[in-house]
Amino acid sequence: APEHFRRELCYRHGDPEIQAAAIRSFKDVRTAEETDTLMDLIDKTNHEAVIADVLEGISIRCKACFRRMIHRFEMTKSDREKDTIARALSSRIKELISFFNTNREVLAKEMLARIIDQGRIAVIITYLNKNDSGKAQAFLLEAIGRKTVDDEAIKTEVRKYLNPKHLQTIGLKPMVKTAPEPKKKMSDPKKTVFLLVSLVFAVLLLPCVFLVAHGFDAFGSLSQFAYVFSQYTVAVMIVYFSLANGIYIVLMVFAVSVGKEQRTLWNIKKRSVLFEDDLLPGISVIAPAYNEERSIVDSVTSLLNLKYPNYEVIVVNDGSGDGTLDALIDRFDLERRMPEIDEKINTKTIKGFYVTRVIPNLLVVDKDNGGKADA
């Protein structure tokens, strides 16, 4: 159970994996006291990233926990704690902006500055593109402008995603978007020859075997051979289809019998029992998408309407050259997040994650084109 992992013995364990698992067990907490316990671990472990991710989820679900994080940021002298809490609250930009023109404006500026210094500007870019917040906007643009001077990766991201009006304010030009080159179908001469040879071999194999088995002299003429061979082929096909259909009938009988048994078992309890906590395992539905602007919204909506207790839908935009990603962003009000991945499998470059608070089990991954298997 998660509460067993929250024991001090677990998160002080010498094995980093056990420590990380113990920290992740806090993801469902809803009390400020347990949030304090988790924040106490920042300076005691080397899992700031894991703690920040868990705190981010807690801050979204629990208002009291969010306020406790703000208070902890305000009171602590530890830079590690401040950076970790700022990272955790990077998805709560609107709430931090609301502190402007209040007695917490200085606090908000410090937290936003730390968020930008850590390079977590995806949410800030999304906010700036959708809002005009006066003093806060001027502060954010100034901070981002300073960051782009020293960090080329941040500069590229800003030029790629920030509104051109804001780019002009900080003295940058938007990056020119180039359409992906269409894939060229490469023809392999060796493969073509192999397929043709295989086709000829498949067509001539049975007649040749039949001819060798009986000898051409037994037929007298080519027309007689063709007639006898056609009769032989019909007989073989009749035997084949009779056996195949006989097997299918036997299998159908077994299926009807087992189906009745399964139906009886299914009717013992109501279907709602399947939706009890932890009865069925959670699943991830991965849906690759390439140039599906016209149908992608309907497809994702259908997946989100699945009747299953615990699942997430991961849509992978595989380098689409049309408006597939824009259609998803507009329909589901997606916000971009920074891609932070433990790359255990080599794939094409991932450009960003898109999430929405309205549908927490939807994740959109934007990546360079690499084919369906890569997606």
KOLSE-224195 format. One line per field, with one value per residue (C-alpha): residue in one letter; x, y negated, z; residue number from 0. Coordinates in pm, 1 decimal. Layout:
! KOLSE-224195
rest: (a/...) .
east: (X/...) .
north: (Y/...) .
up: (Z/...) .
nr: (NUM/...) .
//
This chain:
! KOLSE-224195
rest: (a/p/e/h/f/r/r/e/l/c/y/r/h/g/d/p/e/i/q/a/a/a/i/r/s/f/k/d/v/r/t/a/e/e/t/d/t/l/m/d/l/i/d/k/t/n/h/e/a/v/i/a/d/v/l/e/g/i/s/i/r/c/k/a/c/f/r/r/m/i/h/r/f/e/m/t/k/s/d/r/e/k/d/t/i/a/r/a/l/s/s/r/i/k/e/l/i/s/f/f/n/t/n/r/e/v/l/a/k/e/m/l/a/r/i/i/d/q/g/r/i/a/v/i/i/t/y/l/n/k/n/d/s/g/k/a/q/a/f/l/l/e/a/i/g/r/k/t/v/d/d/e/a/i/k/t/e/v/r/k/y/l/n/p/k/h/l/q/t/i/g/l/k/p/m/v/k/t/a/p/e/p/k/k/k/m/s/d/p/k/k/t/v/f/l/l/v/s/l/v/f/a/v/l/l/l/p/c/v/f/l/v/a/h/g/f/d/a/f/g/s/l/s/q/f/a/y/v/f/s/q/y/t/v/a/v/m/i/v/y/f/s/l/a/n/g/i/y/i/v/l/m/v/f/a/v/s/v/g/k/e/q/r/t/l/w/n/i/k/k/r/s/v/l/f/e/d/d/l/l/p/g/i/s/v/i/a/p/a/y/n/e/e/r/s/i/v/d/s/v/t/s/l/l/n/l/k/y/p/n/y/e/v/i/v/v/n/d/g/s/g/d/g/t/l/d/a/l/i/d/r/f/d/l/e/r/r/m/p/e/i/d/e/k/i/n/t/k/t/i/k/g/f/y/v/t/r/v/i/p/n/l/l/v/v/d/k/d/n/g/g/k/a/d/a) .
east: (0.0/126.1/118.1/376.7/620.0/582.4/759.1/1087.4/1265.4/1173.5/1264.9/1587.5/1676.6/2018.2/1874.1/1786.4/1507.6/1334.9/1377.3/1215.9/928.8/869.7/858.8/616.3/384.2/304.0/130.2/-220.0/-179.3/-428.3/-312.0/-74.0/104.4/202.1/306.5/541.6/686.2/754.7/917.2/1138.8/1295.5/1430.0/1748.8/1772.3/1768.1/1894.1/1550.3/1452.3/1303.6/1083.9/974.1/892.8/678.6/486.1/441.7/312.4/30.4/-50.6/-64.7/-325.8/-554.4/-514.8/-553.4/-433.5/-122.5/-60.6/-77.6/159.2/411.8/393.7/448.4/741.7/901.9/861.5/1011.7/1293.1/1654.3/1749.5/1806.8/1738.7/1398.5/1318.3/1420.2/1228.3/911.0/937.1/970.8/670.5/457.5/566.2/227.5/45.4/153.5/-191.3/-200.8/149.2/61.2/-239.0/7.8/113.6/-17.9/-49.6/182.5/318.2/440.5/808.1/753.3/589.2/873.8/1135.1/948.4/891.6/1257.6/1365.0/1124.9/1273.6/1631.2/1558.2/1449.9/1088.9/939.3/692.8/402.1/507.7/513.7/164.6/42.2/194.3/42.5/-305.5/-302.5/-212.5/-123.0/39.7/310.3/349.3/385.5/660.5/846.4/820.4/934.1/1230.9/1334.0/1295.4/1494.3/1785.6/1770.7/1789.5/2120.0/2308.2/2100.0/2075.9/1826.6/1589.4/1635.7/1537.1/1230.6/1123.3/1163.9/969.4/668.0/635.1/391.9/569.0/443.3/621.5/930.5/955.1/944.4/1254.0/1433.7/1399.2/1259.5/1027.5/1178.8/1073.8/879.8/981.4/742.7/873.9/1000.6/768.0/896.9/1039.4/944.2/1266.1/1243.0/1483.9/1566.1/1681.4/1356.5/1154.0/1341.8/1299.5/923.1/887.9/1089.1/883.4/559.9/669.9/787.6/457.0/253.2/458.0/539.4/225.0/197.0/563.9/528.6/216.6/394.0/701.5/484.0/282.6/510.9/411.5/376.8/79.3/-130.4/-49.3/-107.4/-82.6/-461.9/-521.2/-261.9/-436.3/-773.4/-646.5/-452.1/-758.2/-964.6/-692.0/-674.3/-1052.5/-1038.9/-757.9/-948.9/-1267.3/-1074.9/-898.6/-1214.8/-1404.2/-1135.4/-1103.1/-1478.5/-1505.8/-1242.4/-1420.2/-1750.2/-1585.0/-1426.3/-1761.3/-1927.7/-1658.6/-1690.1/-2067.3/-2018.0/-1747.6/-1944.6/-2243.9/-2020.4/-1859.4/-2200.2/-2316.6/-2007.1/-2047.1/-2402.2/-2301.4/-2214.9/-2291.1/-2043.1/-1991.5/-1778.0/-1505.4/-1474.6/-1382.4/-1039.7/-740.1/-947.6/-827.7/-476.2/-424.8/-351.6/-202.1/-357.8/-96.8/-232.6/23.7/-98.0/51.9/-126.1/-469.6/-599.0/-949.1/-1010.5/-779.0/-1028.3/-1300.0/-1051.0/-918.8/-1271.5/-1367.7/-1064.0/-1147.9/-1496.5/-1366.3/-1544.7/-1248.7/-1172.1/-812.0/-652.6/-464.6/-462.7/-124.4/-147.4/186.0/199.6/463.8/597.4/271.0/302.3/-60.9/-264.2/-295.0/-130.4/-310.8/-646.5/-574.5/-453.9/-764.7/-1015.8/-877.9/-720.5/-376.0/-79.3/278.6/519.8/895.3/1000.8/1188.8/1251.9/1461.1/1567.4/1590.2/1484.3/1631.8/1362.1/1336.2/1359.2/1064.7/976.7/722.2/438.8/88.3/-154.7/-481.9/-625.1/-974.1/-879.6/-592.8/-568.0/-485.4/-123.6/-10.5/351.7/495.6/800.6/990.9/871.0/1007.6/732.0/458.7/698.2/907.1/592.1) .
north: (0.0/-357.6/-450.9/-180.1/-346.7/-678.4/-545.0/-715.1/-380.5/-376.1/-727.4/-712.2/-375.2/-338.3/-216.5/-518.0/-321.3/-252.0/-616.1/-728.8/-480.6/-605.2/-965.7/-879.5/-719.3/-1075.0/-1155.2/-1101.3/-1297.8/-1575.8/-1722.1/-2009.6/-1807.7/-1530.2/-1795.6/-1935.8/-1588.9/-1560.4/-1904.4/-1810.8/-1545.6/-1796.3/-1864.9/-1507.4/-1318.0/-1358.6/-1324.8/-1687.2/-1611.7/-1331.3/-1543.6/-1836.4/-1616.4/-1478.6/-1825.2/-1955.5/-1700.4/-1770.9/-2148.1/-2099.5/-1879.2/-2041.6/-2417.9/-2396.8/-2213.3/-2480.7/-2751.7/-2550.0/-2530.2/-2907.7/-2960.2/-2716.2/-2895.2/-3226.2/-3103.1/-2867.0/-2979.1/-2672.4/-2734.2/-2366.7/-2390.7/-2716.5/-2572.8/-2249.7/-2426.3/-2674.3/-2385.2/-2212.1/-2526.3/-2602.9/-2476.2/-2724.2/-3035.0/-3195.7/-3171.0/-3318.6/-3602.4/-3681.5/-3779.0/-4085.9/-4414.7/-4247.4/-4220.8/-3897.2/-4049.9/-4023.4/-3656.4/-3590.7/-3759.2/-3551.9/-3228.3/-3313.3/-3411.2/-3073.5/-2895.3/-3077.2/-3020.2/-2646.0/-2669.6/-2573.9/-2836.4/-2628.9/-2711.8/-3076.5/-3099.5/-2948.2/-3197.9/-3497.8/-3387.7/-3371.3/-3661.7/-4027.0/-4080.6/-4426.0/-4445.1/-4066.8/-4040.7/-4303.7/-4122.8/-3782.1/-3914.4/-4090.9/-3775.5/-3557.7/-3807.5/-3787.7/-3408.1/-3389.7/-3577.7/-3293.8/-2988.2/-2902.5/-2619.8/-2854.2/-3114.0/-2859.8/-2754.8/-3115.6/-3202.4/-2892.4/-2924.1/-3279.7/-3522.2/-3743.3/-4057.1/-3950.8/-3845.5/-4195.5/-4332.8/-4134.2/-4191.9/-3848.3/-3729.6/-3430.5/-3113.0/-3027.5/-2703.5/-2465.8/-2200.5/-1845.2/-1691.1/-1427.1/-1076.7/-935.6/-583.7/-402.5/-111.8/175.4/362.4/671.0/688.7/649.0/933.0/1153.4/1094.7/1172.2/1494.3/1595.8/1532.6/1743.7/2020.7/2023.1/2041.3/2320.5/2528.7/2743.2/2813.8/2915.0/3148.1/3303.8/3347.7/3510.1/3744.8/3877.6/3817.0/3621.5/3938.8/4046.4/3764.9/3769.8/3397.9/3066.1/3013.7/3354.3/3269.2/2939.0/3113.9/3385.1/3128.2/2903.1/3198.0/3285.7/2925.3/2910.6/3232.4/3094.9/2770.5/2959.5/3167.4/2856.7/2648.5/2947.3/3000.2/2626.9/2576.0/2890.4/2754.4/2417.0/2587.8/2780.7/2462.3/2281.8/2553.6/2517.7/2137.5/2149.6/2378.1/2161.2/1845.4/1967.8/2039.3/1695.5/1528.5/1709.4/1592.6/1239.1/1214.6/1311.5/948.2/610.8/450.6/166.5/397.7/367.7/-2.5/50.4/-81.9/121.6/414.5/375.7/259.3/-84.6/-93.1/-339.7/-372.6/-499.7/-649.9/-756.3/-1034.7/-1159.2/-1421.2/-1343.8/-1698.5/-1614.2/-1310.3/-1340.9/-1519.2/-1259.0/-974.7/-1112.5/-1187.8/-825.0/-700.7/-930.7/-776.5/-427.7/-254.2/-151.4/-250.1/-367.7/-456.9/-732.7/-828.1/-918.1/-1076.2/-1090.6/-1357.2/-1196.3/-1504.2/-1590.7/-1852.2/-1966.9/-2109.4/-1787.9/-1933.4/-2269.3/-2089.6/-1904.3/-2220.2/-2417.4/-2142.0/-2026.8/-2355.9/-2197.4/-2362.9/-2286.5/-2137.6/-2087.8/-1738.0/-1569.6/-1210.1/-925.4/-809.6/-433.9/-383.4/-578.5/-767.8/-1076.0/-1407.8/-1486.7/-1854.8/-1885.9/-1747.7/-1893.8/-1848.1/-1993.4/-2026.9/-1955.5/-1603.2/-1482.7/-1142.8/-1296.0/-1347.6/-1465.5/-1409.9/-1617.5/-1462.5/-1450.9/-1201.8/-852.7/-619.8/-434.0/-200.0/-494.8/-675.3) .
up: (0.0/-67.7/300.3/375.6/134.4/317.3/622.2/700.8/659.4/288.5/178.1/378.9/226.7/66.2/-264.8/-488.6/-659.8/-328.6/-230.2/-557.8/-515.2/-161.3/-283.7/-566.3/-309.1/-192.0/-522.0/-378.9/-55.8/10.0/339.0/405.6/674.7/434.4/183.7/447.4/499.4/128.5/109.7/405.1/179.8/-72.5/120.4/249.2/-81.8/-438.2/-598.6/-651.4/-994.7/-858.8/-563.3/-793.7/-1019.2/-720.5/-569.4/-903.0/-903.3/-537.6/-598.9/-871.1/-658.4/-316.3/-264.6/95.9/-21.5/-285.2/-19.0/201.4/-83.5/-133.0/240.2/243.1/-52.8/127.8/456.5/351.4/309.2/105.1/-267.6/-337.7/-174.5/-354.7/-694.5/-639.3/-524.5/-813.3/-1055.8/-898.5/-935.7/-1291.3/-1410.3/-1183.6/-1373.1/-1361.5/-982.6/-953.2/-1190.4/-970.0/-694.5/-895.1/-754.6/-412.5/-113.8/-266.0/-590.9/-489.5/-400.6/-737.5/-924.9/-742.1/-812.4/-1180.3/-1217.9/-1077.8/-1312.8/-1611.8/-1491.6/-1487.7/-1851.0/-1779.0/-2006.8/-2209.2/-1978.4/-1960.7/-2341.6/-2356.2/-2097.7/-2278.0/-2608.8/-2454.4/-2207.6/-2182.3/-1817.8/-1812.3/-1545.9/-1523.2/-1900.4/-1903.5/-1623.3/-1795.1/-2132.4/-1975.1/-1786.1/-2095.3/-2301.0/-2055.4/-2059.0/-2439.7/-2439.8/-2269.4/-2361.3/-2731.3/-2672.6/-2488.3/-2761.6/-3026.6/-2830.2/-2775.4/-3144.0/-3239.2/-3007.8/-2872.5/-3033.5/-3295.6/-3117.0/-2798.3/-2992.5/-3134.0/-2778.9/-2677.2/-3008.4/-3165.2/-3495.8/-3530.1/-3662.3/-4016.1/-4016.6/-4292.3/-4411.5/-4372.2/-4692.5/-4835.7/-4804.1/-5123.8/-5209.2/-5277.4/-5519.8/-5458.1/-5784.4/-5593.6/-5401.3/-5722.7/-5893.2/-5583.8/-5578.2/-5950.1/-5916.4/-5612.8/-5803.8/-6103.5/-5869.8/-5679.1/-6001.2/-6161.6/-5852.4/-5834.5/-6212.1/-6224.0/-5924.3/-6078.8/-6412.4/-6255.1/-6046.3/-6344.8/-6640.2/-6948.0/-7158.6/-6948.5/-7089.0/-7457.0/-7514.2/-7331.3/-7339.5/-7178.6/-6912.1/-6842.9/-6808.6/-6571.6/-6368.3/-6333.1/-6208.3/-5960.6/-5837.7/-5786.0/-5582.3/-5366.9/-5307.2/-5210.4/-4955.5/-4819.4/-4773.4/-4627.1/-4363.5/-4290.3/-4252.3/-4041.3/-3803.2/-3790.8/-3703.3/-3418.6/-3287.7/-3309.1/-3100.8/-2834.6/-2852.0/-2795.2/-2494.5/-2338.3/-2423.5/-2226.1/-1929.0/-1951.0/-1976.6/-1664.3/-1475.1/-1611.7/-1475.7/-1120.7/-1038.6/-1191.2/-1429.1/-1184.2/-971.1/-1235.9/-1156.1/-793.0/-693.6/-809.5/-938.2/-1297.0/-1393.4/-1542.6/-1915.1/-2163.5/-2509.1/-2756.6/-3079.3/-3344.5/-3574.1/-3901.0/-4113.1/-3965.0/-3922.6/-4044.4/-3823.8/-3522.9/-3293.8/-3352.5/-3302.9/-2973.3/-2850.5/-2915.2/-2721.4/-2429.0/-2414.3/-2337.8/-2050.2/-1838.1/-1477.1/-1511.4/-1843.4/-2020.6/-2387.9/-2536.5/-2881.3/-3064.4/-3334.5/-3556.4/-3735.1/-3911.7/-4183.2/-4162.6/-3873.3/-3669.4/-3359.8/-3389.6/-3413.2/-3088.5/-2912.3/-3012.6/-2932.5/-2596.5/-2480.8/-2452.0/-2283.2/-2376.5/-2123.2/-2138.1/-2253.4/-1969.7/-2063.5/-1936.9/-2282.7/-2244.3/-2606.9/-2897.7/-3087.9/-3304.5/-3120.4/-2891.2/-2919.7/-2642.4/-2432.8/-2431.7/-2142.5/-2020.7/-1672.5/-1805.3/-1920.6/-1697.1/-1868.3/-2209.3/-2313.6/-2657.5/-2759.5/-3043.8/-3212.2/-3537.5/-3795.1/-3744.2/-3858.3/-3669.7/-3487.3/-3365.7/-3248.4) .
nr: (0/1/2/3/4/5/6/7/8/9/10/11/12/13/14/15/16/17/18/19/20/21/22/23/24/25/26/27/28/29/30/31/32/33/34/35/36/37/38/39/40/41/42/43/44/45/46/47/48/49/50/51/52/53/54/55/56/57/58/59/60/61/62/63/64/65/66/67/68/69/70/71/72/73/74/75/76/77/78/79/80/81/82/83/84/85/86/87/88/89/90/91/92/93/94/95/96/97/98/99/100/101/102/103/104/105/106/107/108/109/110/111/112/113/114/115/116/117/118/119/120/121/122/123/124/125/126/127/128/129/130/131/132/133/134/135/136/137/138/139/140/141/142/143/144/145/146/147/148/149/150/151/152/153/154/155/156/157/158/159/160/161/162/163/164/165/166/167/168/169/170/171/172/173/174/175/176/177/178/179/180/181/182/183/184/185/186/187/188/189/190/191/192/193/194/195/196/197/198/199/200/201/202/203/204/205/206/207/208/209/210/211/212/213/214/215/216/217/218/219/220/221/222/223/224/225/226/227/228/229/230/231/232/233/234/235/236/237/238/239/240/241/242/243/244/245/246/247/248/249/250/251/252/253/254/255/256/257/258/259/260/261/262/263/264/265/266/267/268/269/270/271/272/273/274/275/276/277/278/279/280/281/282/283/284/285/286/287/288/289/290/291/292/293/294/295/296/297/298/299/300/301/302/303/304/305/306/307/308/309/310/311/312/313/314/315/316/317/318/319/320/321/322/323/324/325/326/327/328/329/330/331/332/333/334/335/336/337/338/339/340/341/342/343/344/345/346/347/348/349/350/351/352/353/354/355/356/357/358/359/360/361/362/363/364/365/366/367/368/369/370/371/372/373/374) .
//
